[in-house]
Amino acid sequence: MLIDSHFWDQVKSNMKGRNLNNKLLDTWLDPIEYLNTAGSDVRPKIVLGVPNAFHQYFVIENLQDKIYSEISGLCNSQFEVEFVVTGNKVPAPPESPQALEEAIFNPTQPVNIALKNAALFNKDKPFNSDPLNTELTFSTFVVGKNSEFAHAATYNVTKNPGGDDYNPLYIYGPVGMGKTHLLHAAGNYIRESYPQLRIIYISAEHFMNECISSIRHHKMDKFRQKYRENADILLVDDVQFIGKGEAVQEEFFHTINTFIERKKQVILASDRMPKDIIDLEDRNRTRLERGLIADITMPDLETRIAILRYKAERFAVRLSDEVATYIARISKRSIRELEGNLKKVKMFSELQGLQIDYDLVKRILSSHETTSTIGAEEILRRVADHYKVKIADLKSTTRAKQIVVPRQIAMYLIKKFLDKSLVDIGKTFGGRDHTTVMNALERVKFLQSKDQDIFKDIEELESRIHNITGV
């Protein structure tokens, strides 16, 4: 059979016929073009062109097997297929930005390449000085025990921006927990409720780069006017990066001061507390700590299921209870991982034309199904953080009540989650005798039944450890 552009058109037509109404398949298949046939008559090599490296990566990962299967049905001889990047510009269909967004679901993929190609769709759009995502609102934020205080604090601040003593509002927590969502939600609410207020949303790294550029080009007057005179609300993300450079910190300090003195609201987000930001000057640290600090932690399993349900509805994906629980259970690192796993299942299901069920999802996400481990030191750290004491005190010989109870609870948790021997637990706590450990375990069980506060403390600590181990 003659292998040429007509042959390739037939292959594409057959694939589309087997996957009717799959616009996502069309998005990735249509740009692939026939270039030439190399090799020998016995084993021809079909050279196909793709527009860019990201397209090449996606096709090899997701469509290559289908293409091979379709060619095998038309070609009787052995063959090879090679995908070559042509660099040809492809006319973007209306759904391409969404299709591309759906493809960027896995943090392990080369996201920088994806974002570079995604820019092709938006290169003609003007820069927006208020780049708020209108989909990130308070109503689309799923509130759980892990985030209820941060959500309530942000909402209350936006109802009366700059009017209360909660300035700045500082939100901190691990990556991918919803801090950026709350920043955008605050900006969107203020823009709707107070349209006369000028909002600046920016990352600390962008602030830093803009500041350095302004210093280099002698444009600091314009820089200061932009941030101190021409803005009423300042939303800054990833504040942990502000610790780089004295000059930048100087400008950041005076900018925050100006906003607070003029009763203009500042909301900041970071992955760590101000005291933990490396090289942050003391005056900046105290300035960040003077307002209200709210933390966000990893949500428990029930909240993760609720978040997953909401996102599945948004993406028009139907999940059984079993599937939703499974995806939420293995997505323990961040909300971004949870959403990424959902997108991965959605795309695989659409490309393969398969219904989403437990066996399919388990096969797709098998690499994520690993039980995280936790050690005695990590449990000690969590107990110490919870009770605001030092790990060294928990291991010491002090008999102060504010140390003894947390120490006994730490022993209890280590026994429960690590199943260590009494002797090993005693060694962890400075070489204590096994009978001391045994008495501590009995004491904790007694306190749990009599003291509601201790019961809640242990319940919260167990929940946090469970979110790491899945046990």
RADAZI-V828229 format. One line per field, one symbol per residue. ss: DSSP state (A for helix, B for strand, O for the rest). phi: phi as a letter, one per 20 degrees, with the letter a starting at -180 (. if undefined). psi: psi as a letter, one per 40 degrees, with the letter a starting at -180 (. if undefined). Layout:
# RADAZI-V828229
ss=???
phi=???
psi=???
This chain:
# RADAZI-V828229
ss=OOOOAAAAAAAAAAAAAAOOOOAAAAAAAOOOBBBBBBBOOOBBBBBBBBOOAAAAAAAAAAOAAAAAAAAAAAOOOBBBBBBBBOOOOOOOOOOAAAAAAAAOOOOOOOAAAAAAAAAAAOOOOOOOOOOOOOOOOOOOOOOOOOOAAAAAAAAAAAAOOOOOOOOOBBBBBOOOOOAAAAAAAAAAAAAAAOOOOOBBBBBAAAAAAAAAAAAAOOOAAAAAAAAAAOOOBBBBBOAAAAAOOAAAAAAAAAAAAAAAAOOOOBBBBBOOOAAAOOOOOAAAAAAAAOOBBBBBOOOOAAAAAAAAAAAAAAOOOOOOAAAAAAAAAAOOOOAAAAAAAAAAAAAAAAAAOOOOOAAAAAAAOAAAOOOOOOOAAAAAAAAAAAAOOOAAAAAOOOOOAAAAAAAAAAAAAAAAAAOOOAAAAAAAOOOOOAAAAAAAAAAAAAAAAAOAAAAAAAAAAAAAAAAAAOO
phi=.fdbfffffffffffffecfmefffggeegffcfdaddmdffcfdeedecfbfffffffffcdgfffgfffgfddeefbcccddfenffdgefgeggffffffeddgefffffffffffgfcfeeffdfceeefeecffeeeecgfcffffffffffffbfnedeebeeddcrgfmdoffgfffffffffffecffeedddbefffgfffffffffdlcfffffffedddbdccdcdlfgeffenffffgffffffgffffeldfccccbebfgfdffmffgffffffefecdcdcdfffgfffffffffffffeldecfgffffffffeedeafffgfffffffgfffffemdffcfffffffdgfeecefdcdffffgffffffelcefgffefefdfgfdffgffffffffffedlfffffffffdmnfffffffffffffgfffeddfffgfgffffffffffeeme
psi=hhhadddddddddddddegiegddddddddehihdihaaiddgihhhihididdddddddddedddddddddedhdiiiihhhhhdehhhhhideddddddddgeheeigddddddddddeedehihhegfhheegiddehhhaddeddddddddddedghedaeghihhhiiihfeedddddddddddddddgeehhhhhiidddddddddddddeffddddddddddfidhhhhifedeeehhddddddddddddddddefhhhhiiieiideehhehidddddddedbhhhihihiiddddddddddddddefhhhidddddddddegedidddddddddddddddddefiihidddddddfdeeghhiiiidddddddddddefiiddddeaeiehdedddddddddddddddefiidddddddfffiidddddddddddddddedhdddddddddddddddddde.
